[in-house]
Amino acid sequence: MARKKFKKIYNYNCTITDEVFKTTKEAPNPEELISIKAYYELNPDKDDRPDHIKQKLTEE
């Protein structure tokens, strides 16, 4: 029987929203990581998401 491959999971915190997210790759600069929500708050001109997604997020 084959052994299950072990995958290391890294937990990181967003420096702005303090949101926790997981990834399977180690970040080279974990102190510079931000969440997608924080990125779009900092760069509203680069927000290319569809309108129905933007409306859903404003309702929350």
Secondary structure, DSSP 8 states (H G I E B T S, - for coil): ---------EEEE-TTT--EEEESS--S-GGG---HHHHHHH-GGG----HHHHHHHHH-
